[in-house]
């Protein structure tokens, strides 16, 4: 197996576009992936929360991974969301993603009844062994029910976890991972309104849903803060992004991101039931935020 590329930079937590008949829109995926890569993003993460994986069938989840890998065509790494409620299901998705050509896996713990640390480690080890791919641990305790300490997260490096997407909103814990455990695990910010802080604190990148409709600003922020080390320039860019991120955290996230895409004229197809699309005053508020910050 060829060595997997190092993950860094702006990794897009990809939406799953739907066609008029409700099916996965293959043409829209190809167009959107190309659009994001042309904007300069550094990786694509399909099959996560922003991608509505909980409302997709197993076959649809695997189709999305195949379509994204094909569209990316090796230009940037594809990190496949493969979490499942069962070890068997997670392994099946992981093995499929490896065969499809994914560079890494993003694994959320079982999110109905949380396992303990020993059980989680065993599950991750099996996934890694079966797939041969490095794992991005999706640290989202508000959904998974698993709240691990920074040292416990770092210990997951022993069972195939190389990276961590931090969606805790806990800046001190992220800081500890960045400063005390970076030799064991590479941390990415995954909490929208902490993106600037995370990058300035030394995170190797961000797994970011908002990038679906603000890819240009997302890449500009990364370049300013993490490449050019120009904090003032980064602050100016962040001042345009932060109000939008704050708005996103006030609504159903996939629907909110898709609303932003649609306001830019990009096909997204709305969200699946039981979830509903963003309409009315909330959508108008996003329109105004995007307009005043130069996105429209």
C-alpha positions in Angstrom: 0.0 0.0 0.0 1.3 3.4 -0.9 2.2 5.8 2.0 -0.6 8.1 2.9 0.0 11.9 2.6 0.2 14.0 5.7 -3.0 15.8 6.5 -2.8 19.5 7.1 -4.5 22.7 6.3 -8.2 23.3 5.4 -10.1 20.0 5.2 -13.7 20.5 4.1 -16.4 18.7 6.1 -18.3 18.0 2.9 -22.0 18.3 2.4 -23.9 15.5 0.6 -25.9 17.1 -2.2 -29.2 15.6 -3.2 -31.0 15.6 -6.5 -34.6 16.6 -7.1 -35.7 13.0 -6.6 -33.9 12.8 -3.2 -31.1 10.6 -4.4 -27.4 11.4 -3.9 -26.5 13.9 -6.7 -23.3 12.5 -8.3 -22.9 15.4 -10.7 -23.2 18.0 -8.0 -20.5 16.1 -5.9 -18.1 16.2 -8.8 -18.7 19.9 -9.5 -18.4 20.8 -5.8 -15.2 18.9 -5.1 -13.6 20.5 -8.2 -14.8 23.9 -7.0 -13.3 23.4 -3.6 -10.0 22.1 -4.9 -9.8 25.0 -7.3 -10.2 27.3 -4.4 -7.1 25.8 -2.7 -8.5 23.5 0.0 -6.1 20.9 1.3 -8.4 17.9 1.8 -12.0 16.6 1.5 -13.9 14.9 4.4 -17.1 13.2 3.1 -19.4 11.2 5.2 -19.3 13.2 8.5 -21.9 15.2 10.4 -22.0 18.0 7.8 -22.5 15.2 5.2 -25.7 14.0 7.0 -24.3 10.5 7.3 -27.0 9.5 9.8 -29.7 9.9 7.1 -27.8 8.0 4.4 -28.1 4.3 3.8 -24.9 2.2 4.1 -24.9 1.9 0.3 -25.3 5.7 -0.1 -22.5 6.3 2.3 -20.1 4.1 0.3 -21.3 5.7 -2.9 -20.5 9.2 -1.7 -16.9 8.0 -0.7 -16.4 6.5 -4.2 -17.7 9.7 -5.9 -15.5 12.0 -3.9 -12.4 9.9 -4.3 -13.0 9.8 -8.1 -13.6 13.6 -8.2 -10.6 14.5 -6.2 -8.5 12.3 -8.5 -5.5 12.3 -6.1 -5.1 16.1 -6.0 -5.9 16.3 -2.3 -6.4 13.6 0.4 -9.9 12.2 1.0 -10.7 11.4 4.6 -13.7 9.1 4.6 -16.2 9.3 7.4 -16.7 5.7 8.5 -18.1 5.8 12.0 -20.9 3.3 12.9 -22.8 2.1 15.9 -21.2 -1.4 15.5 -17.6 -2.5 15.1 -18.6 -4.7 12.2 -20.3 -1.8 10.4 -17.4 0.5 11.0 -15.0 -2.1 9.7 -17.1 -2.7 6.6 -17.1 1.1 5.8 -13.4 1.4 6.6 -12.4 -1.5 4.3 -14.6 -0.1 1.5 -13.0 3.4 1.9 -9.5 1.9 1.7 -10.4 0.0 -1.5 -12.0 3.1 -2.9 -8.8 5.0 -2.5 -9.3 7.1 0.7 -6.2 8.4 2.4 -7.5 8.2 5.9 -10.6 7.5 8.0 -12.6 9.8 10.3 -14.2 7.7 13.0 -16.8 8.9 15.5 -17.4 6.6 18.5 -20.7 4.7 18.7 -23.1 7.5 19.5 -26.1 5.9 21.2 -24.5 4.1 24.1 -21.0 5.3 24.6 -18.3 2.6 25.0 -15.6 2.9 27.7 -12.0 3.7 26.8 -10.9 0.1 26.6 -13.8 -0.8 24.3 -13.1 2.2 22.1 -9.5 1.3 21.8 -10.3 -2.2 20.8 -12.8 -1.0 18.2 -10.3 1.5 16.7 -7.5 -1.1 16.6 -9.8 -3.5 14.6 -10.7 -0.7 12.2 -7.1 0.3 11.7 -5.9 -3.3 11.2 -8.6 -4.2 8.7 -8.2 -1.1 6.6 -4.5 -0.3 6.9 -5.4 3.4 7.0 -4.6 6.1 9.6 -7.6 7.2 11.7 -8.8 10.7 12.5 -10.6 10.4 15.8 -13.7 12.5 15.7 -13.8 14.0 19.2 -17.4 15.2 19.7 -18.6 14.4 23.2 -21.9 16.3 22.9 -22.9 13.7 20.4 -20.9 10.6 21.3 -21.2 10.9 25.0 -17.5 10.1 25.3 -15.5 12.8 27.1 -11.8 11.9 27.1 -8.9 13.7 28.7 -6.1 15.0 26.4 -3.8 12.2 27.7 -6.5 9.6 26.9 -6.9 11.0 23.4 -3.2 10.9 22.9 -3.1 7.3 24.0 -5.3 6.4 21.0 -2.1 6.8 18.9 -1.3 3.2 20.1 -4.3 1.8 18.2 -4.0 3.5 14.8 -5.2 7.0 15.5 -2.8 9.6 14.0 -5.1 12.6 14.0 -7.9 14.2 16.0 -10.8 16.5 15.0 -11.6 18.5 18.0 -15.3 19.4 18.2 -15.5 19.9 21.9 -15.4 23.7 22.0 -12.9 23.2 24.9 -10.0 25.5 24.0 -7.8 24.7 27.1 -8.1 20.9 26.3 -7.1 21.6 22.6 -4.2 23.7 23.9 -3.0 20.8 26.0 -3.1 18.4 23.1 -1.2 20.9 20.9 1.5 21.7 23.5 1.9 18.4 25.4 0.9 15.6 23.1 1.7 16.8 19.5 4.4 14.1 19.3 1.7 11.4 19.6 -1.4 12.9 17.8 -1.9 15.7 15.3 -4.9 17.9 16.3 -7.2 19.7 14.0 -9.8 22.3 15.1 -13.4 21.2 14.4 -15.4 23.9 16.2 -16.3 26.8 13.9 -16.0 29.8 16.2 -12.7 28.6 17.5 -11.0 28.2 14.1 -8.9 31.3 14.4 -7.8 30.4 17.9 -7.1 26.9 16.9 -4.8 27.8 14.0 -3.1 30.6 16.0 -2.5 28.1 18.9 -0.8 25.7 16.5 -3.4 23.3 15.2 -2.3 21.7 11.9 -5.5 22.7 10.3 -9.3 22.7 10.5 -11.9 20.2 9.5 -14.5 22.8 8.6 -18.1 22.7 7.2 -18.3 26.4 6.6 -15.7 26.0 3.9 -18.3 24.5 1.7 -19.5 28.0 0.9 -16.6 30.2 2.0 -13.7 28.2 0.6 -11.8 31.4 -0.5 -11.9 33.0 2.9 -11.0 29.7 4.6 -7.9 29.2 2.6 -6.9 32.9 3.0 -7.2 32.5 6.8 -5.0 29.4 6.7 -2.4 31.1 4.6 -2.4 34.3 6.7 -2.2 32.6 10.1 -0.4 29.3 9.5 1.8 29.9 6.5 2.6 33.7 6.5 2.4 34.0 10.3 0.7 37.3 9.7 -1.6 37.6 12.8 -2.9 41.0 11.9 -3.9 39.9 8.4 -5.5 36.8 9.9 -7.5 38.9 12.3 -8.9 41.0 9.5 -10.0 37.9 7.5 -11.4 36.3 10.7 -13.5 39.4 11.3 -15.3 38.6 8.1 -15.7 34.9 8.9 -16.6 34.9 12.6 -20.2 36.3 12.3 -21.0 33.6 9.7 -19.6 30.9 12.0 -21.6 32.3 14.9 -24.7 32.2 12.8 -24.0 28.6 11.7 -23.8 27.4 15.3 -27.3 28.8 15.9 -29.1 26.4 13.5 -29.1 22.9 12.2 -25.6 22.7 10.9 -26.0 20.8 7.6 -29.1 22.8 6.7 -27.3 26.1 7.5 -24.2 25.2 5.4 -26.4 24.2 2.5 -28.3 27.5 2.8 -25.0 29.3 2.4 -24.2 27.3 -0.7 -27.5 27.9 -2.2 -27.2 31.7 -1.6 -24.0 31.5 -3.7 -26.0 29.7 -6.5 -24.4 26.3 -5.8 -26.5 23.2 -5.9 -27.0 21.4 -2.5 -30.4 19.9 -2.7 -31.6 20.7 0.8 -31.6 18.3 3.8 -33.3 15.0 4.3 -36.2 14.5 6.7 -36.7 14.7 9.6 -34.5 17.8 9.3 -35.7 20.9 7.5 -34.2 23.6 5.4 -33.3 27.1 6.6 -36.0 29.6 5.3 -37.5 33.0 6.1 -35.8 35.5 8.4 -32.9 33.1 9.3 -32.0 32.7 5.7 -32.3 36.5 5.1 -29.9 37.0 8.1 -27.3 34.7 6.5 -27.8 36.5 3.2 -27.0 39.9 4.8 -24.0 38.5 6.7 -22.6 37.1 3.5 -23.2 40.3 1.6 -21.7 42.6 4.1 -18.6 40.4 4.4 -18.0 40.3 0.7 -19.0 36.7 0.0 -21.9 37.5 -2.3 
